Amino acid sequence: MITGNVASKKDKESAKSPLKWIAVSSVIFTAVGIWLLILSIKRGNQIAIPGIEKELVINPVLYIFSLILGIALGIVGIVSKRLSIKMQYVIIGAVAGIAFNIVGEFAFGVLTLMLAGSRFYPAVLASAVSLPATLINGVFSIFAAVALYIPLSKAVSEFEF
C-alpha cells in the first residue's frame, strides 16, 4: 500500500524528481548504520539495559545492511540525472515500503508482546531480535523490485486493461 501510493506519483504529469527523498533516505540509513557501528565498537555487540537480565545484542547485520542501503541510495542520488522520473519513484516507493515494514513490524511486535503481558523493555528486546532478518529481506526486496520493474513494466504496458 505504501509502495504503491508513493510509486503512483510517477504517473502524474506534474511529477517532480523525488531526489530529495532519495537523499534523505540515504542519509537516514547511512547515519543509523554508522551509529550502530560506533555503538558496537565502543560498547561491544552486547549492551546492558538496567532491569533486564539479558543484554541487547547489536547484530552486525543491522549496521552492515543499513550502510549498504544508505550508500546504494547515495549512489542512486548521484546518478539520478540519468534515471527517469518514473524509475526514481519506483526506487523511493520500494524504500518507503520497506521502511514502513521495518518500523511496522517492530511496533507491532512490541504492542503484541505488551498485550500478552510483557513489560516494555523485554517487549522491545524481543521485537528487536527480528530486525536483522527484516532488514536483510528489505534490502534484497528493494533491489529485486527495482530490477524486476524494468522488464515487467514494458511487458505490462503492451497489454490494454
C-alpha positions as CSV (number, residue, x, y, z in Angstrom):
1,M,0.0,0.0,0.0
2,I,2.8,2.5,0.9
3,T,4.9,1.4,-2.0
4,G,2.0,1.7,-4.5
5,N,1.0,5.1,-3.1
6,V,4.4,6.6,-3.4
7,A,5.2,4.9,-6.8
8,S,1.9,6.0,-8.3
9,K,3.0,9.7,-8.1
10,K,5.3,8.9,-11.1
11,D,2.2,8.7,-13.4
12,K,1.2,12.3,-12.8
13,E,2.0,14.8,-15.5
14,S,3.4,17.3,-12.9
15,A,5.7,14.7,-11.2
16,K,8.9,16.2,-9.9
17,S,12.0,14.3,-9.1
18,P,12.0,12.7,-5.7
19,L,15.7,13.2,-5.4
20,K,15.4,15.0,-2.0
21,W,13.6,12.0,-0.6
22,I,16.2,9.6,-2.0
23,A,18.9,11.8,-0.4
24,V,17.0,11.9,2.9
25,S,16.6,8.1,2.9
26,S,20.3,7.7,2.1
27,V,21.3,10.0,5.0
28,I,19.0,8.2,7.4
29,F,20.1,4.7,6.6
30,T,23.8,5.6,6.5
31,A,23.5,7.5,9.8
32,V,21.7,4.6,11.5
33,G,24.4,2.2,10.2
34,I,27.3,4.4,11.4
35,W,25.6,5.0,14.8
36,L,25.1,1.2,15.3
37,L,28.7,0.5,14.1
38,I,30.1,3.1,16.6
39,L,27.9,1.8,19.4
40,S,29.0,-1.7,18.6
41,I,32.7,-0.7,18.6
42,K,32.5,1.3,21.8
43,R,30.4,-1.0,23.9
44,G,30.8,-4.3,22.1
45,N,27.9,-6.2,20.5
46,Q,26.1,-6.6,23.8
47,I,24.5,-3.6,25.6
48,A,23.2,-4.0,29.2
49,I,19.9,-2.4,29.9
50,P,19.1,-1.7,33.6
51,G,16.4,-4.0,35.0
52,I,16.8,-6.6,32.2
53,E,18.8,-9.8,32.8
54,K,19.7,-10.4,29.1
55,E,21.7,-7.9,27.2
56,L,20.7,-6.4,23.9
57,V,22.9,-7.7,21.1
58,I,23.6,-5.4,18.2
59,N,23.8,-7.8,15.3
60,P,26.5,-6.8,12.7
61,V,23.9,-7.4,10.0
62,L,22.0,-4.4,11.2
63,Y,24.7,-1.9,10.5
64,I,26.2,-3.6,7.5
65,F,22.9,-3.7,5.6
66,S,21.9,-0.3,6.8
67,L,25.2,1.1,5.5
68,I,24.8,-0.9,2.2
69,L,21.3,0.5,1.6
70,G,22.4,4.1,2.6
71,I,25.4,4.0,0.3
72,A,23.4,2.5,-2.6
73,L,20.7,5.2,-2.2
74,G,23.5,7.8,-2.2
75,I,24.8,6.4,-5.5
76,V,21.3,6.4,-6.9
77,G,21.0,10.1,-5.8
78,I,24.3,10.9,-7.6
79,V,23.4,9.2,-10.8
80,S,19.7,10.1,-10.7
81,K,20.0,12.6,-13.5
82,R,20.5,9.6,-15.8
83,L,17.4,7.9,-14.4
84,S,13.9,8.7,-15.5
85,I,11.4,10.3,-13.0
86,K,9.4,7.1,-13.1
87,M,12.4,5.0,-12.1
88,Q,13.3,7.4,-9.3
89,Y,9.7,7.0,-8.0
90,V,10.0,3.2,-8.2
91,I,13.2,3.3,-6.1
92,I,11.8,5.7,-3.4
93,G,8.5,3.7,-3.4
94,A,10.3,0.5,-2.7
95,V,12.4,2.2,0.0
96,A,9.3,3.7,1.6
97,G,7.5,0.3,1.6
98,I,10.4,-1.4,3.3
99,A,11.0,1.4,5.8
100,F,7.3,1.1,6.7
101,N,7.7,-2.7,7.0
102,I,10.7,-2.4,9.4
103,V,9.0,0.2,11.6
104,G,5.6,-1.5,11.5
105,E,6.9,-5.0,12.3
106,F,8.9,-3.7,15.3
107,A,6.0,-1.6,16.6
108,F,3.5,-4.5,16.1
109,G,5.8,-6.9,17.8
110,V,6.2,-4.6,20.8
111,L,2.4,-4.0,21.0
112,T,1.6,-7.7,20.7
113,L,4.0,-8.7,23.4
114,M,2.8,-5.9,25.7
115,L,-0.8,-7.0,25.2
116,A,0.3,-10.6,26.0
117,G,1.5,-9.3,29.4
118,S,5.2,-8.5,28.8
119,R,6.8,-5.3,30.1
120,F,8.0,-2.6,27.8
121,Y,11.8,-3.3,27.8
122,P,11.5,-7.0,27.3
123,A,9.0,-6.5,24.5
124,V,11.4,-4.1,22.8
125,L,14.3,-6.5,23.1
126,A,12.2,-9.4,21.8
127,S,11.0,-7.3,18.8
128,A,14.5,-6.1,18.1
129,V,15.7,-9.7,17.6
130,S,13.7,-10.0,14.3
131,L,15.0,-6.7,12.9
132,P,18.2,-8.1,11.1
133,A,16.1,-10.6,9.1
134,T,13.6,-7.9,8.2
135,L,16.4,-5.5,7.1
136,I,18.1,-8.2,5.0
137,N,14.7,-9.1,3.3
138,G,14.1,-5.4,2.8
139,V,17.4,-4.6,1.1
140,F,17.0,-7.6,-1.2
141,S,13.4,-6.7,-1.9
142,I,14.3,-3.2,-2.9
143,F,17.0,-4.4,-5.3
144,A,14.7,-7.1,-6.7
145,A,11.7,-4.8,-7.1
146,V,13.7,-2.2,-9.0
147,A,15.4,-4.9,-11.2
148,L,12.0,-6.5,-12.0
149,Y,10.2,-3.2,-12.6
150,I,12.0,-2.5,-15.8
151,P,11.2,-5.7,-17.8
152,L,7.7,-6.1,-16.2
153,S,6.6,-2.5,-16.9
154,K,7.5,-2.9,-20.6
155,A,5.7,-6.2,-20.8
156,V,2.6,-5.0,-19.0
157,S,2.4,-1.7,-21.0
158,E,1.9,-3.7,-24.1
159,F,-1.5,-5.0,-22.8
160,E,-4.6,-2.9,-22.6
161,F,-6.6,-3.4,-19.4
